[in-house]
């Protein structure tokens, strides 16, 4: 298990913001809950006010479910949207969301960004900072309990 602290998050988020700038996103879609903290920080760094969210559930603690549960809707009046989550672990969540969004909003360009990416993931984000080989214990999942 990797203990991911705020200092790592701050440094990695700055790196991710630098990578994403060339895409020039106009909106951010946070995949709840893992993408909330990162989306907020990226919105500040990229000066984006249009931050929306959709919720998926694929894990119960560290146990993967058989099926993704999906909640919520969004509305985009822009051309470029950054989809943000904390990690592409199995990749199922990001793959599901990207396919859903691209089908629902064919005139919008979507790009995905994560802090971590596992090479075993079925979906590779457009932007990512770290390769993960173990379970990541994010500070926002434990520091406030």
ABEGO torsion letter per residue (X at the ends): XBBBBAAAAAAAAAAAAAAAAAAGBABBBBBOAAAAAAAAAAAAAAGBABBBBBBBBABBEABBBABBBBBEBBBBABABBBBBBABBBAGAAAAAAAAAAAAABAABBBBBBBABBBAABABBBABBABBBABBBBBAAAAAAX
